[in-house]
Amino acid sequence: MDTLRLTLRVDLGNGRALGPGKIRLLEAIASTGSISQAGRQLGMSYRRAWLLVDDMNSCFRDPVIAAQPGGTHGGGATLTAFGQKLVDRYRAIEADTQVTARKYLHDLEAALKVRRRDVPRIRSSAQHGHQQLASDGLACASSPISGRA
């Protein structure tokens, strides 16, 4: 199933949520030992990574990471025991949800319209008397305005 993907987001109330991005950030911090390196690895600024970590730390009773300030000896960050438990629990919920949802996602995928960019088209060239594969890829098989392909 290449088309559909289930994404898990846990709404924590008060406009806060825990989803795949924050979990990937925690995993990157665990592997790099650094908020800034984890942010770079995920294509985000240090400020963005720090704000996400700060949000997670303020959501829960226990902190998710322990950070050491930088300086001449360098800083660093590690997941706390709670932070690792949070990642483990999220991944377990995600795995269980994937298994449960697989049959429903398969049905949804089977019901999808085929998009033109997913199906190669043959374009005729009357001027040169030959055909070539077109790959200009339009978004959908039919236009919502005209109803024509």
QUIFEN-V472202 format. One record per backbone hydrogen bond with DSSP energy under -0.5 kcal/mol. NH is the residue of the N-H (numbers start at 0). CO is the residue of the C=O. Records with the same first field share a line. If there is no record, write none. Layout:
NH=CO ; CO
This chain:
9=17
10=8
11=9 ; 15
12=15
15=12
17=9
19=7
22=18
23=19
24=20
25=21
26=22
27=23
28=24
29=25
30=26
31=27
32=28
37=33
38=34
39=35
40=36
41=37
42=39
43=38
48=44
49=45
50=46
51=47
52=48
53=49
54=50
55=51
56=52
57=53
58=54 ; 55
59=55
65=77
66=64
67=75
73=70
75=67
76=32
77=65
79=63
83=79
84=80
85=81
86=82
87=83
88=84
89=85
90=86
91=87
92=88
93=89
94=90
95=91
96=92
97=93
98=94
99=95
100=96
101=97
104=100
105=101
106=102
107=103
108=104
109=105
110=106
111=108
116=137
117=114
118=114 ; 115
120=133
122=120 ; 131
124=129
125=123
128=124
129=124
131=122
133=120
142=147
146=142
